[in-house]
């Protein structure tokens, strides 16, 4: 890929006064930005998008071994490669973790043990003995989450009494009722509705006797320990435990008058939502569950409907040498908009072919059809973007805001098409603002916290409320479009952000790790509307300085989700250092030594090919439960951060293809 010349003033960065730091990194800065940008350009797909691997923990490979056995397609070679991947990630204490550097985790360890047992590993081997001992030390099978127990019950490895009731009759509750499926988060709907079908049908998929796991219980006499009453007698937990007991009695009745109608509704919902997507909800657990549900309803693996889902699901496989690993989904829209913004900040001309091609691809991905978001947002027109190649029922706010920022700076040959797409996207974003002033990811006002006490809500993502990081993304998008802080939508958002701020000045990161991600995102957003001189922003800057390491880097472990006292602590990473630098640039003086040290760290850590190394996970799926490693984060965000610093020095005029004034848009009523 040919190099490009950065736009802006011709004054070299090295000539800028940087009194607090040696000049070696400053002299290398421009070259570092150029190499990083050229590396990004070199990995762009021919169609115009970027797609990095999306990595997770071994629960995916463990579940896939199980899935292939249920499917009846347990090819020994594929099973062996999946098992190799799982075995090689066993920790010294015998367990498996859910992020690099993390401790052994009960659910991941139980799943790995069961999968390796299915793969043929003897329970008497040292690694299986050690795994079993770790399960006991962590609480035993009786304390795993409901999804582990559900999959085991599905194949007869444990009894259904260990599983929370998920009645398909949930489908019959009207949308206006206080509890209905649309009060659950979008991803929970995709996961749970197929599970409701399976819970009712209970197919006979018994695996070989060796698959039983009674040896993993700590106390076989108390297998249902997770259903013990809470000490607080009057509580939502006890209410839902009582409901669960009632539903279990209902399951034993010979006559269930609404069951067949409920199953028809659940199947209809599932089949409808498989259309216009690359698999149900385009995420691993929903797709696997939908395949199981279709099989339970009589659609065998070779049925065209089931086979379509199986084919889409298999695309998550990455085969490498003697291993197979799995992705939880794919992230091309997200990866592309971040790469575009980084390259634009780095000075790529607005009509550069790579940017135009990326914009053309992105415009083709705008979702213009109906989706679940309309249940609570009936009057809005579609116009958002999804995370994946195609997932039309679930455009999301975070992607849409980032895409709009990426498109805004491209000089596209068809400006009418570009303007129409941007206007539709902005209007959709505005319509998704919640009553509290913030934004969630996929739905509006999806915030009934009492639902988190339902027994099958232990994946820690039952609802989709407003979060600081997504709210900040929308504010940044509107601010970059020229919208002022006085605009009502931004005023409501800022009020939410102030209320959501931690006492130490930081912000929680729902979708990235963690307080560094949240704090950086909010500061960058408020910079675009000229609010970073405010006291609450300066407290955030002070917090960022306080967690910066002596070498200028930032790093925060996923431990901070479970142990807030460790916020801002962890191994140094390129992406988190970039986030820290972005936050400092937004709220601190350019002469602040913290800025120079962060720039120096990123410049010196860059590899010869223009990339950065990053073994740690810095993305979040479900806090405390499921984490992610976006393989392009380590390259896109450092390029963006370093270029942003260089642009602060040069103060070049920022090219904007389109100004969209706020007065032209409808605001949500009912606040």
Secondary structure, DSSP 8 states (H G I E B T S, - for coil): -------S--S-GGGS--TTS-SHHHHHHHHHHHHHHHHHHHT--TTS-----EE--THHHHHHHHHHHHHT---HHHHHHHHHHHHTT--TTS---SSTT----HHHHHHHHHHHHHTT--TTSHHHHHHHHHHHHTT-GGGS-HHHHHHHHHTTSS-GGGS----GGGGGS-TTSSS-GGGS-HHHHHHHHHHHHHHHH-------GGG--GGG-S-GGGTTGGG---SSSSSHHHHHHHHHHHHHHHHT-S--TTHHHHHHHHHHHHHHHHTTBTSGGGSHHHHHHHHHHHHHTT--TTSHHHHHHHHHHHTTEEEETTEEEE-SS--HHHHHHHHHHHHHHTT--TT-HHHHHHHHHHHHT---S--GGGGS-TT-----B-SSS-BTT--BHHHHHHHHHHHHT---S-HHHHHHHHHHHHHHHHHT--TTS-B-SSSSSB--GGGGGSGGGTTS-S-B--BHHHHHHHHHHHHHTT--TTSHHHHHHHHHHHHH--TTS----SSBSSHHHHHHHHHHHHHHTT-TTSHHHHHHHHHHHHH--TTS-----GGGGT-GGGTT-S---HHHHHHHHHHHHHHS-TT-HHHHHHHHHHHHH--TTS-----S--EEEETTTEEEEETTHHHHHHHHHHHHHHHHHH------S----GGGS---S--
